[in-house]
Amino acid sequence: MQITFKLYANLTDYLPLERRAGNRMPLEVPSGATIAQVIAPFKLPPRQVHLVLVNGSYVPAEERATHALAEGDVLAIWPPIAGG
């Protein structure tokens, strides 16, 4: 199945070079893949996977290993960001 995978801020460095400018990429994943399974190959530092949204809805850290994605989902991830 296909989803859209989006990374923001410094996490865009983990996307393939040709996808970094747009911060998103289509991604083919096995049916029923979980958030944790999808992000594992990208080797994102766990402490940098802060805000995770699926179709705009927040997914808490304790649900990311079991939350299965569906065809057409948009998975977006932000690192912790400090402001002033």
Secondary structure, 3 states (H helix, E strand, C coil): CEEEEEECHHHHHHCCHHHCCCCEEEEECCCCCEHHHHHHHHCCCHHHCCEEEECCEECCHHHCCCCECCCCCEEEEECCCCCC
